[in-house]
Amino acid sequence: MTSLRTLLVGAMLIALTTLAACGGGAQASSAAATSSEGGGASSAGEPTDEAAATPTENPSTDGGGGGGDDLQAIADQLKPPNSTQSFNQTAEGIIVTIYTSTDSPDSLKSFYESAIPSAGFKIISTSTDAATSSTALVFAKETSSTFGGAISIAPDPSGGSGTTVSVTVGNSQ
């Protein structure tokens, strides 16, 4: 489980750093975006409108989770309400998507507290930073599973009325 948490925290940090550095715009790029594997990025590392390859979980290596889940279908289930996508990257069995939603951080936290179990996952950890009004939720099929993800919810970094949501789903093996 430590490897899943380490992976997800790293993915969240990359997504949030990218978002903060780029002001949340659609031109966001990161070290993860420079990967040409899995589609969704040009050779220059910029996100494209091309459909990314859709990896699926390998039931024989999922570390105790369910079998045959489609990562893109799960990522789609976890799209926040009233949102637009500003970034998407798929690489090596992990999907990172960043959205801007018009909903409040509190309403989105409530949304995810029911959407994550509805998608077949257990919430493993919830962390809230009162100073930034940000929340992070880590989830997995089972506590010992390597298949899961993380969601971070934060107020618009530019002080606007929107909320930034980063959804990371993947298999750490």
TIZA-388488 format. One record per residue: residue number from 1; residue in one letter; x, y, z of N, C-alpha, C in turn. Coordinates in steps of 0.1 Angstrom, whole numbers, plus 5000, padded with zeros to 4 digits. Layout:
REM TIZA-388488
+--------+------+------+------+------+-------+-------+-------+------+------+------+
| lumlum | roke | n_c1 | n_c2 | n_c3 | ca_c1 | ca_c2 | ca_c3 | c_c1 | c_c2 | c_c3 |
+--------+------+------+------+------+-------+-------+-------+------+------+------+
|    NUM |    A |    X |    Y |    Z |     X |     Y |     Z |    X |    Y |    Z |
...
+--------+------+------+------+------+-------+-------+-------+------+------+------+
//
This chain:
REM TIZA-388488
+--------+------+------+------+------+-------+-------+-------+------+------+------+
| lumlum | roke | n_c1 | n_c2 | n_c3 | ca_c1 | ca_c2 | ca_c3 | c_c1 | c_c2 | c_c3 |
+--------+------+------+------+------+-------+-------+-------+------+------+------+
|      1 |    M | 5008 | 4988 | 5000 |  5000 |  5000 |  5000 | 5009 | 5012 | 5000 |
|      2 |    T | 5020 | 5012 | 5006 |  5029 |  5023 |  5006 | 5032 | 5028 | 4992 |
|      3 |    S | 5035 | 5018 | 4983 |  5038 |  5022 |  4969 | 5027 | 5029 | 4963 |
|      4 |    L | 5014 | 5025 | 4965 |  5003 |  5032 |  4959 | 5002 | 5046 | 4964 |
|      5 |    R | 5003 | 5048 | 4977 |  5002 |  5061 |  4983 | 5013 | 5070 | 4978 |
|      6 |    T | 5025 | 5065 | 4977 |  5037 |  5072 |  4972 | 5034 | 5076 | 4957 |
|      7 |    L | 5029 | 5067 | 4949 |  5027 |  5070 |  4935 | 5016 | 5081 | 4934 |
|      8 |    L | 5005 | 5079 | 4941 |  4994 |  5088 |  4940 | 4997 | 5102 | 4946 |
|      9 |    V | 5005 | 5103 | 4956 |  5009 |  5116 |  4962 | 5018 | 5123 | 4951 |
|     10 |    G | 5027 | 5115 | 4945 |  5036 |  5121 |  4935 | 5028 | 5126 | 4923 |
|     11 |    A | 5018 | 5118 | 4919 |  5010 |  5122 |  4908 | 5002 | 5135 | 4911 |
|     12 |    M | 4997 | 5136 | 4923 |  4989 |  5147 |  4927 | 4998 | 5160 | 4928 |
|     13 |    L | 5010 | 5158 | 4933 |  5020 |  5169 |  4934 | 5023 | 5174 | 4920 |
|     14 |    I | 5026 | 5165 | 4911 |  5029 |  5169 |  4897 | 5017 | 5177 | 4891 |
|     15 |    A | 5005 | 5171 | 4893 |  4993 |  5178 |  4887 | 4991 | 5191 | 4893 |
|     16 |    L | 4992 | 5193 | 4906 |  4990 |  5205 |  4913 | 5001 | 5215 | 4909 |
|     17 |    T | 5013 | 5211 | 4909 |  5025 |  5220 |  4905 | 5023 | 5225 | 4891 |
|     18 |    T | 5019 | 5216 | 4882 |  5016 |  5220 |  4868 | 5005 | 5230 | 4867 |
|     19 |    L | 4995 | 5227 | 4874 |  4983 |  5236 |  4874 | 4987 | 5250 | 4880 |
|     20 |    A | 4994 | 5250 | 4891 |  4998 |  5263 |  4897 | 5008 | 5270 | 4888 |
|     21 |    A | 5017 | 5263 | 4882 |  5027 |  5270 |  4873 | 5020 | 5276 | 4861 |
|     22 |    C | 5010 | 5269 | 4856 |  5004 |  5274 |  4843 | 4991 | 5281 | 4846 |
|     23 |    G | 4987 | 5284 | 4858 |  4975 |  5292 |  4861 | 4963 | 5284 | 4858 |
|     24 |    G | 4963 | 5271 | 4857 |  4951 |  5263 |  4855 | 4947 | 5263 | 4840 |
|     25 |    G | 4954 | 5268 | 4831 |  4950 |  5269 |  4817 | 4951 | 5256 | 4810 |
|     26 |    A | 4946 | 5256 | 4798 |  4946 |  5244 |  4790 | 4960 | 5241 | 4784 |
|     27 |    Q | 4969 | 5250 | 4785 |  4982 |  5248 |  4780 | 4992 | 5241 | 4790 |
|     28 |    A | 4986 | 5236 | 4801 |  4994 |  5229 |  4811 | 5002 | 5218 | 4806 |
|     29 |    S | 5015 | 5217 | 4810 |  5023 |  5206 |  4806 | 5032 | 5203 | 4818 |
|     30 |    S | 5037 | 5190 | 4818 |  5046 |  5186 |  4830 | 5055 | 5176 | 4825 |
|     31 |    A | 5063 | 5171 | 4834 |  5072 |  5160 |  4830 | 5064 | 5148 | 4825 |
|     32 |    A | 5053 | 5146 | 4831 |  5045 |  5134 |  4827 | 5039 | 5137 | 4813 |
|     33 |    A | 5037 | 5149 | 4809 |  5032 |  5152 |  4796 | 5042 | 5150 | 4785 |
|     34 |    T | 5055 | 5149 | 4788 |  5065 |  5148 |  4778 | 5066 | 5133 | 4774 |
|     35 |    S | 5059 | 5124 | 4780 |  5060 |  5110 |  4776 | 5052 | 5109 | 4763 |
|     36 |    S | 5058 | 5102 | 4754 |  5050 |  5100 |  4741 | 5043 | 5086 | 4742 |
|     37 |    E | 5045 | 5078 | 4752 |  5038 |  5066 |  4754 | 5024 | 5068 | 4758 |
|     38 |    G | 5014 | 5060 | 4753 |  5001 |  5061 |  4757 | 4993 | 5072 | 4750 |
|     39 |    G | 4998 | 5079 | 4741 |  4991 |  5089 |  4733 | 4987 | 5101 | 4742 |
|     40 |    G | 4980 | 5111 | 4736 |  4975 |  5122 |  4744 | 4986 | 5133 | 4745 |
|     41 |    A | 4998 | 5131 | 4739 |  5008 |  5142 |  4740 | 5015 | 5142 | 4727 |
|     42 |    S | 5019 | 5154 | 4722 |  5027 |  5155 |  4710 | 5041 | 5152 | 4713 |
|     43 |    S | 5049 | 5151 | 4703 |  5063 |  5148 |  4705 | 5070 | 5159 | 4713 |
|     44 |    A | 5064 | 5171 | 4712 |  5070 |  5182 |  4719 | 5066 | 5183 | 4734 |
|     45 |    G | 5057 | 5173 | 4738 |  5053 |  5172 |  4752 | 5040 | 5180 | 4755 |
|     46 |    E | 5034 | 5187 | 4745 |  5022 |  5195 |  4748 | 5010 | 5186 | 4747 |
|     47 |    P | 5000 | 5188 | 4755 |  4988 |  5180 |  4754 | 4981 | 5182 | 4740 |
|     48 |    T | 4975 | 5172 | 4735 |  4968 |  5173 |  4723 | 4954 | 5169 | 4724 |
|     49 |    D | 4946 | 5170 | 4714 |  4932 |  5166 |  4714 | 4931 | 5151 | 4709 |
|     50 |    E | 4942 | 5145 | 4707 |  4942 |  5131 |  4702 | 4937 | 5122 | 4714 |
|     51 |    A | 4929 | 5112 | 4710 |  4925 |  5102 |  4720 | 4937 | 5094 | 4725 |
|     52 |    A | 4938 | 5094 | 4738 |  4949 |  5086 |  4744 | 4945 | 5071 | 4745 |
|     53 |    A | 4955 | 5063 | 4744 |  4953 |  5048 |  4746 | 4946 | 5046 | 4759 |
|     54 |    T | 4937 | 5037 | 4760 |  4930 |  5034 |  4772 | 4935 | 5021 | 4778 |
|     55 |    P | 4944 | 5022 | 4788 |  4949 |  5010 |  4795 | 4938 | 5004 | 4804 |
|     56 |    T | 4939 | 4991 | 4806 |  4930 |  4985 |  4815 | 4938 | 4978 | 4826 |
|     57 |    E | 4931 | 4976 | 4837 |  4938 |  4969 |  4848 | 4940 | 4955 | 4844 |
|     58 |    N | 4951 | 4949 | 4849 |  4954 |  4935 |  4847 | 4950 | 4928 | 4860 |
|     59 |    P | 4939 | 4920 | 4859 |  4934 |  4914 |  4871 | 4944 | 4905 | 4878 |
|     60 |    S | 4954 | 4899 | 4871 |  4963 |  4890 |  4877 | 4974 | 4898 | 4886 |
|     61 |    T | 4975 | 4911 | 4884 |  4985 |  4919 |  4891 | 4979 | 4930 | 4899 |
|     62 |    D | 4966 | 4930 | 4901 |  4960 |  4942 |  4908 | 4962 | 4942 | 4923 |
|     63 |    G | 4968 | 4932 | 4929 |  4970 |  4932 |  4943 | 4958 | 4931 | 4952 |
|     64 |    G | 4948 | 4925 | 4947 |  4936 |  4923 |  4955 | 4923 | 4930 | 4951 |
|     65 |    G | 4924 | 4938 | 4941 |  4912 |  4945 |  4937 | 4903 | 4937 | 4928 |
|     66 |    G | 4893 | 4942 | 4922 |  4884 |  4935 |  4913 | 4891 | 4933 | 4900 |
|     67 |    G | 4885 | 4928 | 4890 |  4891 |  4925 |  4878 | 4886 | 4932 | 4866 |
|     68 |    G | 4895 | 4935 | 4856 |  4891 |  4940 |  4843 | 4885 | 4954 | 4843 |
|     69 |    D | 4888 | 4963 | 4852 |  4883 |  4976 |  4852 | 4890 | 4985 | 4841 |
|     70 |    D | 4882 | 4993 | 4834 |  4887 |  5002 |  4823 | 4890 | 5015 | 4830 |
|     71 |    L | 4903 | 5019 | 4830 |  4907 |  5031 |  4836 | 4900 | 5043 | 4831 |
|     72 |    Q | 4898 | 5044 | 4818 |  4891 |  5056 |  4813 | 4877 | 5056 | 4817 |
|     73 |    A | 4870 | 5045 | 4818 |  4856 |  5045 |  4823 | 4855 | 5049 | 4837 |
|     74 |    I | 4865 | 5045 | 4845 |  4865 |  5049 |  4860 | 4868 | 5064 | 4860 |
|     75 |    A | 4878 | 5069 | 4853 |  4881 |  5083 |  4853 | 4869 | 5091 | 4849 |
|     76 |    D | 4862 | 5086 | 4839 |  4849 |  5093 |  4834 | 4839 | 5094 | 4845 |
|     77 |    Q | 4837 | 5083 | 4853 |  4828 |  5082 |  4864 | 4831 | 5093 | 4875 |
|     78 |    L | 4844 | 5096 | 4876 |  4849 |  5105 |  4886 | 4850 | 5120 | 4881 |
|     79 |    K | 4845 | 5122 | 4870 |  4845 |  5136 |  4865 | 4836 | 5145 | 4874 |
|     80 |    P | 4841 | 5156 | 4879 |  4833 |  5164 |  4887 | 4821 | 5171 | 4880 |
|     81 |    P | 4810 | 5173 | 4887 |  4799 |  5180 |  4881 | 4802 | 5194 | 4877 |
|     82 |    N | 4795 | 5199 | 4867 |  4796 |  5213 |  4863 | 4811 | 5217 | 4860 |
|     83 |    S | 4818 | 5209 | 4852 |  4832 |  5211 |  4850 | 4836 | 5211 | 4836 |
|     84 |    T | 4848 | 5216 | 4833 |  4854 |  5215 |  4820 | 4868 | 5210 | 4822 |
|     85 |    Q | 4873 | 5201 | 4813 |  4886 |  5195 |  4814 | 4896 | 5205 | 4809 |
|     86 |    S | 4907 | 5207 | 4817 |  4918 |  5216 |  4813 | 4931 | 5208 | 4810 |
|     87 |    F | 4932 | 5196 | 4814 |  4944 |  5188 |  4812 | 4941 | 5173 | 4813 |
|     88 |    N | 4947 | 5165 | 4804 |  4946 |  5150 |  4805 | 4959 | 5144 | 4800 |
|     89 |    Q | 4964 | 5134 | 4808 |  4976 |  5127 |  4804 | 4974 | 5113 | 4808 |
|     90 |    T | 4977 | 5104 | 4799 |  4977 |  5089 |  4801 | 4991 | 5084 | 4799 |
|     91 |    A | 4997 | 5077 | 4809 |  5010 |  5071 |  4807 | 5012 | 5060 | 4816 |
|     92 |    E | 5016 | 5048 | 4811 |  5020 |  5037 |  4818 | 5009 | 5033 | 4829 |
|     93 |    G | 4997 | 5031 | 4824 |  4986 |  5026 |  4833 | 4981 | 5036 | 4843 |
|     94 |    I | 4983 | 5049 | 4841 |  4978 |  5060 |  4850 | 4972 | 5071 | 4841 |
|     95 |    I | 4960 | 5076 | 4846 |  4954 |  5087 |  4839 | 4953 | 5098 | 4849 |
|     96 |    V | 4958 | 5110 | 4845 |  4957 |  5122 |  4853 | 4949 | 5132 | 4845 |
|     97 |    T | 4938 | 5137 | 4851 |  4929 |  5147 |  4845 | 4927 | 5158 | 4854 |
|     98 |    I | 4927 | 5170 | 4849 |  4925 |  5182 |  4857 | 4913 | 5189 | 4852 |
|     99 |    Y | 4903 | 5193 | 4861 |  4891 |  5199 |  4857 | 4890 | 5213 | 4865 |
|    100 |    T | 4882 | 5221 | 4859 |  4877 |  5233 |  4866 | 4862 | 5232 | 4867 |
|    101 |    S | 4857 | 5233 | 4879 |  4843 |  5232 |  4882 | 4837 | 5245 | 4888 |
|    102 |    T | 4825 | 5247 | 4885 |  4818 |  5259 |  4891 | 4812 | 5256 | 4905 |
|    103 |    D | 4813 | 5243 | 4909 |  4808 |  5239 |  4922 | 4818 | 5243 | 4933 |
|    104 |    S | 4813 | 5244 | 4945 |  4822 |  5248 |  4956 | 4831 | 5236 | 4960 |
|    105 |    P | 4842 | 5238 | 4966 |  4850 |  5227 |  4971 | 4843 | 5218 | 4981 |
|    106 |    D | 4834 | 5223 | 4990 |  4827 |  5215 |  4999 | 4817 | 5206 | 4992 |
|    107 |    S | 4810 | 5211 | 4982 |  4800 |  5203 |  4975 | 4807 | 5192 | 4966 |
|    108 |    L | 4819 | 5195 | 4961 |  4827 |  5185 |  4954 | 4832 | 5174 | 4963 |
|    109 |    K | 4836 | 5178 | 4975 |  4840 |  5168 |  4985 | 4829 | 5158 | 4988 |
|    110 |    S | 4817 | 5164 | 4990 |  4805 |  5155 |  4992 | 4802 | 5147 | 4980 |
|    111 |    F | 4803 | 5152 | 4968 |  4801 |  5144 |  4956 | 4811 | 5132 | 4956 |
|    112 |    Y | 4824 | 5135 | 4958 |  4833 |  5124 |  4958 | 4832 | 5114 | 4969 |
|    113 |    E | 4827 | 5118 | 4980 |  4824 |  5108 |  4991 | 4814 | 5098 | 4988 |
|    114 |    S | 4805 | 5101 | 4978 |  4796 |  5091 |  4973 | 4800 | 5085 | 4960 |
|    115 |    A | 4806 | 5093 | 4951 |  4810 |  5088 |  4938 | 4821 | 5078 | 4938 |
|    116 |    I | 4830 | 5079 | 4947 |  4841 |  5070 |  4948 | 4836 | 5056 | 4952 |
|    117 |    P | 4828 | 5054 | 4963 |  4822 |  5041 |  4965 | 4813 | 5036 | 4954 |
|    118 |    S | 4806 | 5045 | 4947 |  4797 |  5041 |  4936 | 4806 | 5035 | 4925 |
|    119 |    A | 4818 | 5040 | 4923 |  4827 |  5035 |  4913 | 4834 | 5022 | 4917 |
|    120 |    G | 4831 | 5017 | 4929 |  4836 |  5004 |  4934 | 4849 | 5005 | 4942 |
|    121 |    F | 4852 | 5017 | 4948 |  4864 |  5019 |  4955 | 4861 | 5022 | 4970 |
|    122 |    K | 4871 | 5021 | 4978 |  4870 |  5025 |  4992 | 4879 | 5037 | 4994 |
|    123 |    I | 4874 | 5047 | 5001 |  4883 |  5058 |  5005 | 4892 | 5054 | 5016 |
|    124 |    I | 4905 | 5054 | 5013 |  4916 |  5050 |  5022 | 4920 | 5061 | 5031 |
|    125 |    S | 4920 | 5073 | 5026 |  4925 |  5085 |  5033 | 4919 | 5098 | 5028 |
|    126 |    T | 4916 | 5107 | 5038 |  4911 |  5120 |  5034 | 4919 | 5130 | 5042 |
|    127 |    S | 4925 | 5140 | 5035 |  4933 |  5150 |  5041 | 4928 | 5164 | 5037 |
|    128 |    T | 4927 | 5173 | 5047 |  4922 |  5186 |  5044 | 4933 | 5196 | 5049 |
|    129 |    D | 4936 | 5206 | 5041 |  4945 |  5217 |  5045 | 4937 | 5229 | 5047 |
|    130 |    A | 4934 | 5233 | 5059 |  4926 |  5244 |  5063 | 4932 | 5257 | 5057 |
|    131 |    A | 4945 | 5259 | 5056 |  4951 |  5271 |  5052 | 4948 | 5274 | 5037 |
|    132 |    T | 4947 | 5263 | 5029 |  4944 |  5265 |  5015 | 4930 | 5260 | 5011 |
|    133 |    S | 4922 | 5255 | 5021 |  4909 |  5250 |  5018 | 4909 | 5239 | 5008 |
|    134 |    S | 4920 | 5231 | 5008 |  4921 |  5220 |  4998 | 4919 | 5207 | 5005 |
|    135 |    T | 4914 | 5197 | 4997 |  4911 |  5184 |  5002 | 4917 | 5174 | 4993 |
|    136 |    A | 4923 | 5163 | 4998 |  4928 |  5152 |  4990 | 4922 | 5139 | 4995 |
|    137 |    L | 4917 | 5131 | 4986 |  4911 |  5118 |  4989 | 4919 | 5107 | 4982 |
|    138 |    V | 4924 | 5097 | 4989 |  4931 |  5086 |  4983 | 4921 | 5074 | 4984 |
|    139 |    F | 4920 | 5066 | 4973 |  4911 |  5055 |  4972 | 4917 | 5043 | 4965 |
|    140 |    A | 4912 | 5031 | 4968 |  4917 |  5019 |  4962 | 4905 | 5009 | 4962 |
|    141 |    K | 4907 | 4998 | 4955 |  4897 |  4987 |  4955 | 4896 | 4981 | 4969 |
|    142 |    E | 4908 | 4978 | 4975 |  4909 |  4973 |  4988 | 4921 | 4980 | 4995 |
|    143 |    T | 4922 | 4979 | 5008 |  4934 |  4986 |  5014 | 4947 | 4981 | 5009 |
|    144 |    S | 4948 | 4968 | 5006 |  4961 |  4963 |  5001 | 4962 | 4963 | 4986 |
|    145 |    S | 4952 | 4968 | 4979 |  4953 |  4969 |  4964 | 4963 | 4979 | 4959 |
|    146 |    T | 4968 | 4976 | 4947 |  4977 |  4985 |  4940 | 4969 | 4993 | 4930 |
|    147 |    F | 4956 | 4990 | 4928 |  4947 |  4997 |  4919 | 4939 | 5007 | 4926 |
|    148 |    G | 4940 | 5020 | 4922 |  4932 |  5030 |  4929 | 4935 | 5044 | 4923 |
|    149 |    G | 4935 | 5054 | 4932 |  4937 |  5067 |  4927 | 4937 | 5078 | 4938 |
|    150 |    A | 4937 | 5090 | 4934 |  4936 |  5101 |  4943 | 4929 | 5113 | 4936 |
|    151 |    I | 4922 | 5121 | 4944 |  4915 |  5132 |  4939 | 4919 | 5144 | 4948 |
|    152 |    S | 4923 | 5155 | 4942 |  4926 |  5167 |  4950 | 4915 | 5178 | 4946 |
|    153 |    I | 4911 | 5185 | 4955 |  4900 |  5195 |  4953 | 4906 | 5208 | 4960 |
|    154 |    A | 4907 | 5219 | 4952 |  4912 |  5231 |  4957 | 4905 | 5243 | 4950 |
|    155 |    P | 4903 | 5254 | 4958 |  4897 |  5266 |  4952 | 4906 | 5271 | 4941 |
|    156 |    D | 4900 | 5278 | 4932 |  4908 |  5284 |  4920 | 4920 | 5291 | 4925 |
|    157 |    P | 4932 | 5287 | 4920 |  4944 |  5294 |  4925 | 4946 | 5309 | 4921 |
|    158 |    S | 4938 | 5313 | 4911 |  4939 |  5327 |  4908 | 4928 | 5336 | 4915 |
|    159 |    G | 4921 | 5329 | 4925 |  4912 |  5337 |  4933 | 4898 | 5338 | 4927 |
|    160 |    G | 4896 | 5331 | 4916 |  4882 |  5331 |  4910 | 4872 | 5323 | 4918 |
|    161 |    S | 4861 | 5322 | 4912 |  4850 |  5315 |  4919 | 4850 | 5300 | 4917 |
|    162 |    G | 4858 | 5295 | 4908 |  4858 |  5280 |  4904 | 4866 | 5272 | 4914 |
|    163 |    T | 4866 | 5259 | 4911 |  4873 |  5249 |  4919 | 4881 | 5241 | 4910 |
|    164 |    T | 4893 | 5238 | 4913 |  4902 |  5229 |  4905 | 4902 | 5215 | 4911 |
|    165 |    V | 4900 | 5205 | 4903 |  4899 |  5191 |  4907 | 4909 | 5183 | 4899 |
|    166 |    S | 4918 | 5176 | 4905 |  4927 |  5167 |  4899 | 4923 | 5153 | 4902 |
|    167 |    V | 4921 | 5145 | 4891 |  4916 |  5131 |  4893 | 4928 | 5122 | 4887 |
|    168 |    T | 4933 | 5113 | 4896 |  4944 |  5104 |  4892 | 4939 | 5090 | 4894 |
|    169 |    V | 4939 | 5081 | 4884 |  4934 |  5068 |  4885 | 4945 | 5059 | 4879 |
|    170 |    G | 4948 | 5048 | 4885 |  4958 |  5039 |  4879 | 4962 | 5027 | 4887 |
|    171 |    N | 4971 | 5019 | 4882 |  4976 |  5007 |  4888 | 4991 | 5009 | 4890 |
|    172 |    S | 4995 | 5008 | 4903 |  5009 |  5011 |  4906 | 5019 | 5000 | 4902 |
|    173 |    Q | 5014 | 4989 | 4897 |  5023 |  4979 |  4892 | 5027 | 4980 | 4878 |
+--------+------+------+------+------+-------+-------+-------+------+------+------+
//
